Amino acid sequence: MSQIPVMKFGGTALQGKFRFGPNEDRLLEELQRSDSVNEIYRTLAQRRNDARARRLSQVARDFVIPLREQGLVPVVVVSAFDWATDKLDHLAAAISSDPSPREYARLLMSGELRANTALAMSLEERGCAARSLTGREAGIVTLGGPVGAAIERVDEQHVAELVASGIVPVVAGFQGYYPDTESGRDEVSILGRGGSNLTAVALADALGQEECIMFTDVDGIYDCDPNVHGDKACKLGEVTAAELLAMEDCPQVIQREALAYACERGVSIWIRSAFEPEKSGSLIICR
């Protein structure tokens, strides 16, 4: 099959380094002049959305459109915006100590739907044809019920048709669907925390690709934690999945279920910086 770059953007990668924009000191001064909690909340919400819009435009400009200019049509998988899943989980807990798994799954998956729709809009604003897709629309078929599901297979036809038409599929990660035997209907499911990694790996495999790219807030995998060891930490150009898992401080850069799926299917994984696209990153070899 022809080259189809499959790339995944995490929540921080979509949100950006500044949740309320780069001038946070000025924002604090503005909030101190506010007369009510409602006014403060409204100002913060507006600034956060403005910052997200700028960041999504950067993602479109720096990562997706350059590929289109090379004649390639990438498949983009997204997580929810930073903190969104935690906030939705908190909302569910505030409502019920034992929520219905079906409704819980539907609530949590809404974070990814917001993010992928916004990115598709940003791409189209820049003249790049794009289509946001739910997990079901992307053909992610799961096992195990509505929560903590495993991917059974991927029906990639719709995604492949969009790519062939020059339309960038922007897929909501972390979700899929399963045929419910009791109701006879298809029901939505969520894959578990970090499940957008698994979505990206599964789509890459289904589309016949040997690699996929995870854009994160780190620029690769190091032999030890650079936050602890500073300049003594060495970035690895390549590392096997087995070597990664054997590290004393195994970097939390990839969901273990996604890594296992990648090893089973032979899909290697790039870990690259979402903020420094010129850096090459690290390749996890899963063949």
PyMOL commands that set and color helices and strands:
alter all, ss='L'
color gray80, all
select helices_A, chain A and resi 11-15+24-32+37-69+84-95+101-125+157-164+195-206+226-232+241-246+256-265
alter helices_A, ss='H'
color red, helices_A
select strands_A, chain A and resi 6-9+75-78+130-133+140-143+150-154+168-172+175-179+186-190+211-216+221-222+235-236+238-240+268-273+282-285
alter strands_A, ss='S'
color yellow, strands_A
deselect
rebuild
show_as cartoon
